[in-house]
Amino acid sequence: MPKLADAKAAGRKLAMLTAYDASFARVLDRHGVDLVLVGDSLGMVVRGRPSRPSR
């Protein structure tokens, strides 16, 4: 959080991307993306799984 606050104070623009899974998030992190949102899109969209378990 301090790095984000410093960037805001300096007026620097931030890059934020969404990753399908943790592996892709690591790639984004290694390449300097400031913020990474990790979702379960791989399981839900690519594999067709429901967003929550069936009852």
N, C-alpha and C positions, 0 to 999 in steps of 0.2 A: 504494500500500500504506500509506503513512503516514496517509492520510485514513481508511482502514478501521481501522487500529490506534487512531486517535484516537476514532472512533465507538464501538469496542468499550470503550475505557477510560471513555468517558462514559456507557456503558450505552444508547446510542441504537440503536434497531432499524433494520435495513437492508432496503431493497426490492431484490429480485432477480427479474428476469423473463427469459424465453427469447425470442429473436428468430428468425424464420425465415431472415432474410438480413441483410446489412450495411445495407441501406436502412432496414429496420425498427429495427435496432440504433441507428442514428443518431437516429431519432425518440425512442426511449426515453431515449437519452443526453441529448438536448436538453430532455427533460421531467424530468430530475433523478433518474432511476432509478440507484441506487447501483452495482448490479452487473448486467451483461447477459451472458447466455450465448448465443453465436451458434452455431446449428447449421445443418445442411444439410437441414432438414426440408422446405423448399420443393422441392428437387430429388428427395428420396427419397419423400416422402408425396404431395405435391400432383401432381407430374409422374410419379410411379411409377418413378423410376430406382432401380437397386439401390444398396445402401450401399457397395459396392465394385465396381470394374470387373470385367467378366466375363473369364475367361481363355480 
